[in-house]
């Protein structure tokens, strides 16, 4: 007696099952996709285009990986941006990884840092650019968590990125590249960082050439959950570079132990963005001259390293750094940079 009815509409399916063959129906994959990872991107603070960068980062990561990226960001441009989520010990609940992209050098509350570090005992982290200069509480706790301490950067010049661990899972398919004009963060102290890439700038001044090289990407596996960090990313054009987004995405997946084909697929589901509006700050009244001065108005202190303030019509502030009597650079609040040729 035949096991298959010759007129049964499911005859093909029955044959496939009996013969041990895989059979898929239209619109249903043979293997179910894994649940997407949930990432929380925290951004905002001083000195950067966070309105543009949080979009570039979240969309770029989601286009490259099965990761839902929710965003909490603030349009406050101070060095102590309002990030009230850190007031709650359970601020990271429900997330698989946290992306730190805040610029909060003057967030010095040790209780805030304690709550952040407690979370990262079990939840992986990604740290980008100015996150390295944040949470300066007077201790090394944040820098030990990162794995490397940085205190500043030089002028914006192209950076030659070189992968010193080309066989690491994060960097294996990636190639060296040269950025646009970017900030190269210094390395003051190496804790438990495992360097993946260095960045090199060639600086020219007064007819002399100087080569500066620092670690720009690394991982840390000795301070709780794994983390990936990269100091590049001052300019939005750099953040939008596919090579930058590839590196960040692979670093994130590695930290979550999900750097595999199943997660190297795009995420097209929903995500949320929360804007924390800047707090109302007291207005500072500044008396400006009736006409534009030909030279800066300077307030000096007798010291080998002096920060001097100057006021220009249309500029909120400008800081001028002098080292051993040599004018270095100034930066206006709206982000322009230049080098003073003379005083």
DOMAR-931062 format. One line per 3 residues: number of its first residue (from 1); their letters; for each residue x, y, z of N, C-alpha, C. Coordinates in steps of 0.02 Angstrom, whole numbers. Layout:
NUM) a) X Y Z X Y Z X Y Z | ...
This chain:
1) xxx) 43 -59 0 0 0 0 44 62 0 | 29 109 -42 69 169 -47 60 213 15 | 117 243 38 113 289 94 88 357 73
4) xxx) 92 372 9 72 437 -17 12 432 -61 | -37 471 -47 -95 472 -91 -77 511 -153 | -86 481 -213 -64 514 -274 -99 580 -287
7) xxx) -157 591 -258 -193 653 -272 -187 702 -214 | -145 686 -163 -139 731 -106 -102 794 -126 | -128 853 -107 -93 916 -124 -28 925 -86
10) xxx) -18 885 -33 44 892 5 95 839 -13 | 87 808 -73 129 752 -92 203 772 -94 | 218 832 -122 287 854 -127 318 864 -58
13) xxx) 280 894 -13 305 904 55 318 838 89 | 273 789 81 282 724 112 344 689 84 | 354 694 19 414 664 -11 477 694 17
16) xxx) 477 760 24 536 794 49 551 772 121 | 500 767 162 510 747 231 535 675 235 | 507 631 195 528 561 196 599 552 173
19) xxx) 621 593 126 688 587 98 740 627 138 | 718 660 192 765 697 234 790 760 202 | 752 786 154 773 847 120 743 907 155
22) xxx) 780 965 151 752 1027 180 702 1055 131 | 649 1084 158 596 1111 116 573 1175 148 | 573 1230 111 552 1294 140 494 1322 102
25) xxx) 448 1351 138 390 1383 108 407 1455 93 | 373 1484 43 387 1554 26 379 1599 86 | 429 1645 95 425 1694 149 448 1668 217
28) xxx) 468 1605 222 491 1577 285 562 1552 276 | 610 1577 316 679 1555 308 688 1487 338 | 737 1449 310 750 1382 336 776 1386 407
31) xxx) 810 1439 424 836 1447 492 812 1514 519 | 779 1513 577 753 1574 606 810 1623 623 | 799 1687 608 849 1737 626 850 1746 702
34) xxx) 910 1759 729 914 1769 801 881 1834 822 | 862 1837 885 835 1899 912 888 1953 907 | 870 2014 887 921 2066 882 948 2085 950
37) xxx) 1012 2104 951 1040 2133 1012 1008 2202 1022 | 1006 2223 1084 980 2289 1100 1038 2332 1127 | 1053 2385 1090 1107 2431 1109 1077 2498 1129
40) xxx) 1107 2530 1178 1088 2598 1199 1146 2644 1184 | 1134 2693 1141 1184 2744 1123 1170 2807 1164 | 1220 2829 1202 1215 2889 1243 1261 2941 1214
43) xxx) 1233 2999 1196 1273 3050 1161 1253 3120 1184 | 1300 3166 1175 1286 3236 1191 1342 3266 1232 | 1340 3333 1235 1391 3369 1273 1431 3415 1229
46) xxx) 1490 3429 1253 1532 3480 1223 1560 3462 1154 | 1565 3513 1111 1616 3515 1059 1603 3473 996 | 1546 3439 989 1537 3394 933 1466 3400 904
49) xxx) 1458 3376 843 1394 3377 808 1352 3316 829 | 1329 3316 891 1291 3258 913 1222 3253 880 | 1190 3308 860 1127 3300 823 1135 3259 759
52) xxx) 1192 3267 726 1205 3228 666 1237 3161 680 | 1282 3159 729 1321 3097 740 1280 3041 770 | 1231 3057 813 1192 3002 842 1151 2967 788
55) xxx) 1129 3005 737 1092 2975 682 1138 2931 638 | 1196 2959 622 1243 2922 580 1264 2856 614 | 1278 2859 678 1300 2800 715 1245 2748 720
58) xxx) 1186 2768 742 1132 2720 752 1111 2688 687 | 1103 2729 635 1082 2702 570 1137 2660 539 | 1200 2680 547 1255 2643 518 1264 2575 550
61) xxx) 1257 2571 616 1263 2507 651 1205 2461 632 | 1144 2488 631 1086 2447 614 1089 2422 542 | 1120 2460 497 1125 2438 428 1176 2382 420
64) xxx) 1220 2374 469 1274 2324 464 1265 2264 509 | 1218 2267 555 1213 2213 605 1141 2206 630 | 1129 2148 657 1063 2135 686 1063 2162 757
67) xxx) 1065 2229 761 1068 2265 824 1018 2322 822 | 972 2322 869 927 2379 877 964 2431 919 | 969 2492 894 1005 2545 929 955 2598 952
70) xxx) 941 2599 1016 902 2654 1046 951 2709 1065 | 926 2771 1067 969 2829 1078 941 2872 1134 | 984 2891 1180 970 2945 1227 1024 2998 1216
73) xxx) 1003 3058 1195 1052 3110 1182 1027 3178 1206 | 1072 3224 1216 1054 3291 1237 1084 3342 1190 | 1048 3397 1181 1074 3451 1140 1113 3501 1181
76) xxx) 1123 3487 1245 1164 3529 1288 1238 3522 1266 | 1271 3579 1255 1339 3579 1230 1391 3594 1284 | 1372 3585 1346 1419 3598 1400 1462 3536 1413
79) xxx) 1511 3544 1457 1553 3487 1476 1522 3446 1533 | 1461 3466 1554 1424 3428 1603 1351 3422 1579 | 1341 3385 1525 1275 3381 1495 1226 3344 1540
82) xxx) 1162 3362 1538 1113 3328 1580 1098 3258 1553 | 1115 3207 1591 1101 3138 1573 1068 3104 1633 | 1004 3119 1644 971 3096 1706 964 3021 1712
85) xxx) 974 2985 1657 967 2912 1663 1018 2883 1711 | 1076 2917 1719 1129 2891 1763 1110 2898 1837 | 1055 2932 1852 1034 2938 1922 1002 2873 1948
88) xxx) 986 2828 1903 952 2766 1920 1001 2708 1916 | 1005 2667 1968 1051 2611 1968 1034 2561 1913 | 972 2558 1892 952 2511 1840 947 2543 1771
91) xxx) 989 2593 1759 983 2634 1698 993 2594 1633 | 1027 2537 1636 1042 2499 1575 999 2436 1569 | 948 2431 1610 907 2370 1611 875 2358 1542
94) xxx) 880 2296 1518 851 2277 1454 897 2283 1395 | 958 2307 1406 1005 2317 1350 1063 2266 1354 | 1087 2248 1295 1142 2199 1290 1210 2233 1286
97) xxx) 1211 2297 1267 1274 2333 1259 1259 2408 1262 | 1307 2446 1289 1300 2518 1294 1354 2551 1251 | 1334 2601 1212 1381 2639 1171 1389 2708 1203
100) xxx) 1447 2720 1232 1461 2785 1263 1490 2832 1211 | 1452 2885 1195 1476 2936 1149 1464 3006 1178 | 1462 3010 1244 1451 3074 1276 1518 3111 1285
103) xxx) 1514 3177 1293 1574 3217 1306 1560 3256 1370 | 1582 3227 1426 1562 3252 1492 1621 3255 1539 | 1670 3297 1522 1731 3301 1562 1717 3326 1632
106) xxx) 1666 3369 1640 1652 3398 1706 1597 3361 1743 | 1580 3301 1721 1536 3258 1760 1581 3223 1811 | 1585 3252 1871 1634 3229 1920 1602 3196 1981
109) xxx) 1539 3181 1976 1505 3149 2032 1526 3076 2037 | 1561 3057 2090 1584 2987 2095 1526 2937 2098 | 1468 2958 2123 1410 2912 2126 1385 2895 2056
112) xxx) 1386 2945 2011 1367 2932 1941 1415 2881 1910 | 1479 2891 1921 1528 2845 1893 1520 2775 1923 | 1506 2771 1987 1496 2706 2019 1438 2668 1986
115) xxx) 1383 2704 1971 1326 2671 1940 1343 2648 1869 | 1383 2687 1833 1403 2668 1765 1447 2606 1768 | 1498 2607 1810 1545 2552 1814 1512 2488 1840
118) xxx) 1463 2495 1885 1427 2436 1910 1391 2400 1854 | 1361 2438 1810 1326 2408 1752 1374 2370 1708 | 1434 2398 1698 1482 2368 1652 1521 2310 1681
121) xxx) 1503 2290 1741 1530 2227 1765 1498 2169 1727 | 1438 2179 1702 1403 2125 1666 1380 2144 1596 | 1375 2207 1580 1351 2228 1514 1409 2258 1474
124) xxx) 1423 2232 1415 1478 2257 1374 1470 2330 1355 | 1525 2361 1335 1525 2432 1319 1565 2445 1255 | 1544 2499 1221 1583 2528 1167 1594 2601 1186
127) xxx) 1656 2625 1180 1673 2694 1198 1701 2729 1136 | 1674 2788 1121 1694 2823 1061 1717 2894 1078 | 1772 2913 1049 1799 2981 1047 1798 3014 1116
130) xxx) 1756 3065 1127 1760 3106 1187 1739 3069 1250 | 1710 3009 1243 1697 2969 1303 1761 2957 1342 | 1818 2955 1306 1882 2944 1340 1900 3001 1388
133) xxx) 1874 3061 1374 1890 3119 1414 1835 3137 1463 | 1789 3092 1475 1732 3105 1518 1744 3077 1588 | 1698 3096 1634 1696 3068 1702 1763 3075 1739
136) xxx) 1789 3135 1739 1852 3149 1773 1838 3164 1846 | 1831 3112 1885 1812 3119 1955 1872 3129 2002 | 1932 3129 1974 1992 3134 2015 2024 3067 2029
139) xxx) 1991 3014 2008 2019 2946 2016 2035 2918 1946 | 2066 2860 1945 2080 2826 1882 2026 2775 1864 | 1971 2774 1900 1922 2721 1892 1895 2717 1820
142) xxx) 1877 2774 1791 1850 2774 1723 1903 2751 1673 | 1965 2775 1682 2018 2758 1636 2037 2684 1641 | 2034 2657 1702 2047 2585 1709 1993 2545 1675
145) xxx) 1931 2568 1680 1876 2535 1645 1888 2536 1569 | 1910 2594 1544 1925 2599 1472 1983 2554 1454 | 2034 2553 1496 2096 2516 1482 2153 2561 1462
148) xxx) 2139 2625 1451 2190 2672 1427 2168 2742 1447 | 2215 2784 1468 2199 2853 1486 2224 2901 1433 | 2180 2947 1413 2198 3001 1368 2178 3067 1401
151) xxx) 2218 3118 1390 2204 3183 1421 2194 3240 1371 | 2208 3228 1307 2202 3282 1259 2219 3259 1189 | 2224 3307 1144 2238 3292 1073 2274 3350 1041
154) xxx) 2303 3338 984 2337 3389 947 2292 3420 895 | 2321 3453 844 2281 3486 793 2246 3436 747 | 2196 3459 713 2161 3416 665 2202 3410 601
157) xxx) 2227 3350 590 2264 3333 530 2244 3261 511 | 2253 3242 447 2237 3172 429 2275 3123 472 | 2244 3067 487 2273 3015 529 2280 2951 489
160) xxx) 2340 2923 488 2351 2858 456 2334 2803 506 | 2281 2766 492 2258 2713 538 2290 2647 516 | 2326 2615 563 2361 2553 548 2340 2499 598
163) xxx) 2316 2442 573 2295 2388 616 2356 2346 635 | 2372 2347 699 2431 2312 723 2414 2240 743 | 2350 2223 746 2329 2154 756 2283 2134 698
166) xxx) 2310 2123 639 2268 2110 580 2231 2044 583 | 2250 1999 628 2216 1934 633 2165 1932 689 | 2155 1986 723 2103 1988 775 2035 1983 742
169) xxx) 1986 1950 773 1920 1943 742 1889 2010 721 | 1901 2062 760 1873 2127 742 1903 2155 679 | 1969 2151 673 2004 2186 619 2019 2143 558
172) xxx) 2008 2079 563 2031 2032 512 2012 2052 440 | 1950 2072 427 1933 2090 357 1946 2163 340 | 1971 2202 387 1977 2274 377 2046 2293 352
175) xxx) 2050 2350 319 2113 2375 290 2131 2442 321 | 2197 2455 322 2221 2520 345 2190 2575 302 | 2181 2634 332 2156 2690 293 2180 2756 321
178) xxx) 2169 2809 285 2188 2876 307 2125 2918 314 | 2117 2949 372 2057 2988 385 2062 3057 353 | 2008 3094 357 2010 3165 341 2044 3200 400
181) xxx) 2043 3266 403 2071 3302 460 2034 3280 523 | 2072 3254 570 2043 3225 630 2087 3239 691 | 2059 3226 750 2096 3234 812 2127 3167 832
184) xxx) 2192 3170 847 2228 3111 871 2236 3117 947 | 2201 3075 984 2204 3077 1057 2271 3048 1081 | 2298 3079 1133 2360 3053 1161 2348 2992 1205
187) xxx) 2400 2956 1222 2398 2899 1268 2442 2916 1327 | 2412 2930 1384 2450 2949 1443 2471 2888 1483 | 2425 2840 1490 2440 2781 1529 2402 2722 1502
190) xxx) 2436 2666 1494 2405 2604 1471 2391 2560 1531 | 2327 2543 1540 2307 2498 1594 2301 2427 1566 | 2240 2404 1553 2230 2336 1527 2209 2334 1454
193) xxx) 2220 2388 1419 2200 2390 1348 2241 2342 1306 | 2209 2311 1259 2242 2269 1208 2237 2307 1141 | 2290 2342 1121 2286 2384 1061 2271 2344 998
196) xxx) 2227 2373 957 2211 2344 892 2236 2387 835 | 2237 2453 844 2257 2498 789 2291 2559 818 | 2338 2586 780 2371 2648 797 2353 2701 745
199) xxx) 2361 2763 764 2351 2819 718 2413 2862 717 | 2432 2885 658 2493 2925 651 2477 2990 614 | 2502 3044 642 2497 3109 609 2567 3136 594
202) xxx) 2573 3170 538 2635 3205 522 2622 3280 529 | 2652 3310 579 2640 3381 594 2699 3423 570 | 2682 3478 538 2734 3523 512 2723 3592 542
205) xxx) 2777 3621 568 2773 3688 598 2841 3721 594 | 2840 3782 571 2901 3822 566 2956 3785 528 | 2937 3750 474 2985 3716 433 3009 3650 461
208) xxx) 2983 3629 519 3003 3566 549 2946 3515 545 | 2964 3452 541 2915 3398 536 2921 3353 597 | 2863 3334 624 2861 3291 683 2809 3237 672
211) xxx) 2826 3174 689 2779 3118 682 2752 3102 751 | 2686 3099 757 2653 3082 820 2611 3020 808 | 2618 2971 852 2582 2907 845 2554 2885 912
214) xxx) 2490 2864 912 2458 2840 973 2410 2783 956 | 2393 2744 1005 2341 2692 998 2274 2727 989 | 2235 2705 940 2169 2735 927 2111 2686 935
217) xxx) 2126 2621 937 2073 2571 946 2100 2514 987 | 2059 2490 1034 2082 2436 1078 2022 2400 1108 | 2036 2344 1141 1986 2308 1179 2011 2299 1250
220) xxx) 1965 2285 1296 1983 2274 1366 1939 2217 1392 | 1971 2165 1417 1934 2107 1443 1947 2095 1517 | 1976 2144 1551 1996 2133 1621 1962 2179 1671
223) xxx) 1909 2213 1649 1873 2257 1694 1798 2243 1688 | 1778 2184 1708 1708 2165 1702 1693 2138 1633 | 1637 2160 1603 1618 2137 1536 1666 2165 1484
226) xxx) 1674 2131 1427 1720 2156 1375 1698 2224 1348 | 1747 2262 1325 1732 2327 1295 1777 2339 1234 | 1751 2380 1189 1788 2403 1130 1790 2479 1133
229) xxx) 1847 2509 1117 1854 2582 1120 1891 2607 1058 | 1871 2668 1037 1905 2701 981 1904 2776 992 | 1961 2809 984 1965 2880 996 1949 2922 935
232) xxx) 1946 2893 877 1929 2932 817 1856 2952 819 | 1838 3005 781 1768 3022 774 1749 3092 795 | 1795 3140 790 1775 3209 806 1726 3236 755
235) xxx) 1740 3225 692 1699 3253 638 1647 3203 613 | 1589 3228 597 1534 3185 573 1554 3150 508 | 1593 3183 467 1615 3151 405 1657 3088 419
238) xxx) 1696 3090 472 1734 3031 491 1687 2976 516 | 1640 2995 559 1592 2946 586 1552 2913 530 | 1537 2950 478 1497 2924 422 1538 2882 374
241) xxx) 1603 2881 381 1647 2842 337 1630 2767 347 | 1615 2730 294 1600 2659 301 1653 2620 338 | 1716 2639 332 1770 2604 366 1766 2614 442
244) xxx) 1746 2674 461 1736 2688 532 1678 2647 559 | 1622 2648 524 1562 2613 547 1573 2537 547 | 1611 2511 499 1627 2440 499 1666 2421 562
247) xxx) 1714 2462 581 1756 2447 639 1714 2451 703 | 1673 2502 710 1632 2509 770 1583 2450 776 | 1552 2432 720 1503 2377 721 1535 2311 740
250) xxx) 1592 2297 711 1626 2234 727 1651 2234 800 | 1674 2292 824 1694 2296 893 1636 2285 941 | 1578 2311 924 1518 2301 965 1499 2228 967
253) xxx) 1495 2196 909 1475 2126 907 1526 2082 943 | 1590 2097 936 1641 2059 972 1632 2064 1047 | 1619 2124 1072 1610 2134 1143 1551 2094 1170
256) xxx) 1501 2082 1127 1442 2044 1146 1448 1970 1130 | 1507 1949 1106 1518 1879 1085 1470 1858 1030 | 1454 1904 985 1407 1891 930 1436 1910 862
259) xxx) 1503 1909 856 1534 1926 793 1531 1865 748 | 1472 1854 718 1459 1795 676 1409 1814 622 | 1405 1772 571 1365 1789 512 1292 1804 529
262) xxx) 1264 1769 578 1194 1778 594 1180 1849 617 | 1230 1883 645 1220 1952 670 1250 2004 623 | 1283 1982 570 1308 2029 520 1256 2039 465
265) xxx) 1195 2047 486 1138 2060 442 1104 2124 467 | 1074 2161 423 1045 2225 443 983 2215 487 | 972 2263 531 912 2265 573 865 2318 544
268) xxx) 803 2300 531 756 2346 500 694 2358 542 | 697 2340 605 640 2349 649 639 2418 681 | 596 2427 731 589 2492 764 646 2505 813
271) xxx) 656 2568 829 701 2589 882 676 2656 907 | 702 2678 963 677 2741 991 734 2790 1003 | 717 2854 1000 765 2908 1012 735 2954 1064
274) xxx) 772 2967 1118 749 3012 1171 796 3072 1174 | 768 3131 1168 807 3193 1173 798 3221 1243 | 853 3231 1278 853 3266 1342 873 3338 1328
277) xxx) 824 3383 1332 837 3452 1314 883 3485 1365 | 924 3530 1340 971 3564 1385 934 3604 1438 | 961 3604 1497 929 3639 1552 936 3714 1543
280) xxx) 890 3751 1571 893 3824 1565 950 3849 1608 | 999 3878 1575 1058 3903 1610 1053 3978 1619 | 1081 4005 1672 1079 4078 1681 1115 4114 1624
283) xxx) 1087 4168 1601 1117 4204 1546 1177 4245 1572 | 1230 4243 1533 1290 4281 1551 1293 4342 1505 | 1292 4400 1535 1294 4459 1494 1366 4478 1480
286) xxx) 1380 4490 1415 1448 4507 1393 1446 4574 1359 | 1487 4620 1381 1492 4686 1350 1540 4682 1291 | 1515 4698 1232 1556 4695 1172 1574 4765 1149
289) xxx) 1631 4773 1118 1650 4839 1092 1604 4860 1036 | 1598 4925 1026 1554 4950 974 1579 4932 905 | 1642 4920 897 1670 4902 832 1714 4841 841
292) xxx) 1726 4807 787 1767 4746 789 1840 4765 802 | 1870 4740 856 1940 4757 870 1987 4725 819 | 2041 4760 805 2090 4732 758 2131 4679 793
295) xxx) 2139 4685 859 2177 4636 896 2135 4609 952 | 2154 4553 980 2116 4522 1034 2122 4562 1098 | 2070 4559 1140 2073 4586 1207 2094 4528 1252
298) xxx) 2149 4535 1288 2178 4478 1323 2179 4488 1398 | 2166 4435 1434 2174 4434 1506 2229 4384 1522 | 2283 4407 1553 2343 4366 1560 2355 4347 1633
301) xxx) 2387 4290 1642 2413 4269 1707 2486 4252 1698 | 2525 4268 1747 2597 4254 1742 2609 4181 1756 | 2614 4142 1704 2624 4069 1710 2653 4045 1645
304) xxx) 2696 3992 1646 2725 3966 1584 2672 3937 1537 | 2615 3915 1565 2560 3890 1523 2498 3930 1541 | 2474 3972 1494 2421 4019 1509 2362 4008 1464
307) xxx) 2302 4007 1492 2241 4008 1451 2213 4078 1455 | 2204 4110 1398 2182 4180 1397 2116 4185 1360 | 2072 4227 1384 2006 4233 1355 2002 4296 1313
310) xxx) 1967 4294 1258 1958 4351 1214 1886 4355 1191 | 1862 4414 1178 1793 4422 1157 1791 4456 1089 | 1753 4426 1043 1744 4453 976 1670 4462 962
313) xxx) 1650 4513 925 1580 4519 906 1558 4457 867 | 1502 4428 888 1477 4369 853 1506 4304 878 | 1555 4307 923 1585 4246 950 1568 4243 1024
316) xxx) 1549 4186 1049 1531 4180 1120 1593 4181 1164 | 1644 4145 1145 1706 4148 1181 1762 4119 1140 | 1822 4133 1161 1880 4104 1127 1935 4095 1178
319) xxx) 1964 4036 1180 2020 4023 1225 2084 4018 1185 | 2136 4052 1209 2201 4052 1175 2251 4019 1221 | 2286 3970 1196 2335 3934 1236 2405 3955 1217
322) xxx) 2443 3977 1268 2513 3995 1258 2556 3949 1299 | 2605 3919 1267 2652 3876 1302 2722 3905 1294 | 2752 3924 1350 2819 3954 1349 2823 4014 1303
325) xxx) 2770 4054 1303 2769 4115 1264 2755 4106 1191 | 2738 4044 1168 2726 4032 1097 2651 4024 1086 | 2619 4067 1045 2547 4060 1032 2533 3994 997
328) xxx) 2484 3957 1023 2470 3891 995 2407 3891 952 | 2349 3899 984 2287 3893 945 2230 3925 983 | 2176 3938 948 2116 3959 982 2056 3924 953
331) xxx) 2004 3921 992 1942 3887 969 1883 3929 991 | 1840 3945 945 1779 3981 964 1726 3931 986 | 1675 3954 1021 1623 3910 1047 1585 3875 992
334) xxx) 1582 3908 932 1545 3877 878 1588 3830 837 | 1647 3813 861 1684 3757 833 1739 3774 784 | 1750 3839 768 1803 3854 721 1871 3845 754
337) xxx) 1919 3823 715 1987 3814 741 2036 3851 695 | 2086 3879 724 2138 3909 682 2202 3917 724 | 2254 3935 692 2318 3945 725 2336 4019 721
340) xxx) 2353 4048 777 2372 4118 778 2443 4126 751 | 2449 4169 703 2516 4181 675 2555 4230 718 | 2520 4276 749 2555 4326 790 2506 4355 840
343) x) 2531 4387 888 2489 4424 935 2498 4498 921
